Structure formats: C-alpha cells, structure tokens
Amino acid sequence: MFLQLPPQAEELPGGQPGGCIDVTAAQMACEAVQNLLRSIGVLEGEPTRSEVVFYGRIQVLEAPGPGLFLPSVKPGTVVDEGAVLGHFEGEPVRAPFAGVAVSVSLPRYCFAGERMVGIAPLVRNGIGEGAGAS
C-alpha cells in the first residue's frame, strides 16, 4: 500500500551564518514529523495534539548604513511590537510588530542594506498582523 501525500518540508530557525543549528527547534520539528507519521499510520502509537501557531511573511530589518550591530535576542524569540531586538551603532533596533525573530545576525559590523534581523508576524485566524500579511 502506498500513501499519496504531498511533500512535507520543515524549515528551522538558524542556518546562516556558519550553518548554526537551533537544537530546541530541531527537536520540536523531529517530534512534529514523528507525530505526523503516527497520524497517518506509518509509526505506531497515538498522535498527540499540539497548538499550531502560524506566522506571516518574514520582514528583514536591514542596516541603515555601515556600523556595528549587537543583537539582544536569539532566533526563535517571540517578541512584542516595539521590543528591542538589538542595537545598531548604539541605537535600539525595535520590532515593527509582534512576532518571532526567525533569524538574527551574530554581533558584527554591517554595511548598508545587510540583514540584521528577520521577523515574522503572528497570524491569527487567517488574519495577518504586521508587514507582509495578506
């Protein structure tokens, strides 16, 4: 018997620079995939129910010019609108909306236009909040 299921892909926080792995997120994703396999009968056992949280399109916060970026949060941190995500040349870099910091640059010197933080807005009941929500 073959199951005809759509492909499944998991995207985890971390990655660049340097191929960093967010171990907590990787463990959560592994458990989610195993739970999916239980729900379709590939693995034995009962699937567990968990809360599903949806996020919208990632907005990238870029360096406005050359300078030093010092992060204050780690990837995966849930933040409120206005929360300080880091400092650029001593000035706070604030979350433009509530969401999750999905990518955060390491402390470093940035040039204009380089990525400092990627933040995804929380989406409730199909209604997006923040940038890129549709």
C-alpha positions in Angstrom: 0.0 0.0 0.0 1.4 3.4 -1.0 0.2 6.6 0.5 -0.1 9.5 -1.9 0.7 12.5 0.3 2.0 15.9 -0.7 5.7 16.5 0.1 6.5 17.7 3.6 9.3 20.2 4.3 10.3 21.6 7.7 12.1 25.0 7.9 14.1 25.6 11.0 15.5 28.8 12.5 19.2 29.1 12.5 21.2 28.5 9.3 23.5 31.3 8.3 26.0 32.5 9.1 28.1 29.4 9.7 25.4 26.7 9.5 24.2 27.2 13.1 21.6 24.7 14.3 18.8 25.7 16.8 18.8 22.4 18.7 15.4 23.1 20.5 13.7 23.9 17.2 15.2 20.8 15.6 13.9 18.6 18.4 10.5 20.2 18.1 10.4 19.6 14.3 11.5 16.0 14.8 8.7 15.4 17.2 6.2 17.1 14.9 7.3 14.8 11.9 7.1 11.7 14.1 3.6 12.8 15.2 2.6 13.3 11.6 3.9 9.8 10.8 1.8 8.4 13.7 -1.3 10.2 12.5 -1.1 8.5 9.0 -0.2 5.1 10.5 3.5 4.9 9.4 4.6 4.9 13.0 2.9 3.0 15.9 1.2 5.0 18.7 -1.4 7.7 19.1 -0.6 11.1 17.7 -0.6 14.0 20.2 -2.4 17.3 19.7 -0.5 20.5 20.0 -1.2 24.1 19.5 -0.5 25.4 16.0 0.9 28.9 15.5 1.1 30.5 12.1 3.4 33.3 11.1 3.3 35.5 8.1 5.9 36.6 5.6 9.3 37.5 7.1 10.3 41.1 7.1 14.0 41.7 7.1 15.4 44.6 9.1 18.5 45.9 7.3 21.4 48.0 8.5 20.6 51.7 7.5 24.3 52.3 6.9 27.7 51.0 7.9 28.0 50.2 11.6 28.1 47.7 14.5 25.1 45.5 15.1 24.8 43.9 18.6 21.8 41.5 18.9 19.6 41.4 22.0 17.5 38.3 21.1 18.1 34.8 19.7 16.4 33.2 16.8 13.0 31.8 17.9 12.4 34.6 20.4 8.7 35.7 20.5 8.6 39.5 20.7 6.0 42.2 21.2 5.8 45.2 18.9 8.5 47.7 19.9 10.7 45.2 21.7 14.4 45.8 21.3 15.9 43.2 19.0 19.4 44.6 19.2 21.4 47.8 18.8 22.9 49.4 15.7 25.5 51.9 16.4 24.1 52.3 20.0 20.5 52.9 18.8 17.8 50.3 19.5 16.5 48.2 16.7 12.9 47.6 17.5 10.4 45.0 16.4 7.9 46.7 13.9 5.2 44.3 15.0 4.6 41.3 17.4 6.0 38.1 16.0 9.0 35.8 16.2 12.6 36.6 15.4 13.4 33.9 12.9 16.9 35.0 12.0 19.3 37.2 14.0 22.7 38.1 12.8 25.7 37.5 15.1 27.3 40.6 16.6 29.2 42.1 13.7 30.0 45.1 11.6 27.3 45.6 8.9 27.3 47.5 5.7 24.2 49.4 4.5 21.4 47.1 3.4 22.8 44.0 5.2 20.4 41.8 7.2 20.4 42.3 10.9 17.1 40.6 12.0 14.3 38.7 10.2 11.0 38.8 12.0 7.7 37.0 11.1 4.4 38.4 12.2 1.9 36.3 14.2 -1.1 35.4 12.1 -4.4 34.7 13.9 -7.4 33.0 12.3 -6.0 33.8 8.8 -5.8 37.5 9.6 -2.2 38.7 9.4 -0.6 41.2 11.7 2.5 43.2 10.8 4.2 43.6 7.5 3.5 41.3 4.6 0.3 40.0 6.0 -2.4 39.4 3.4 
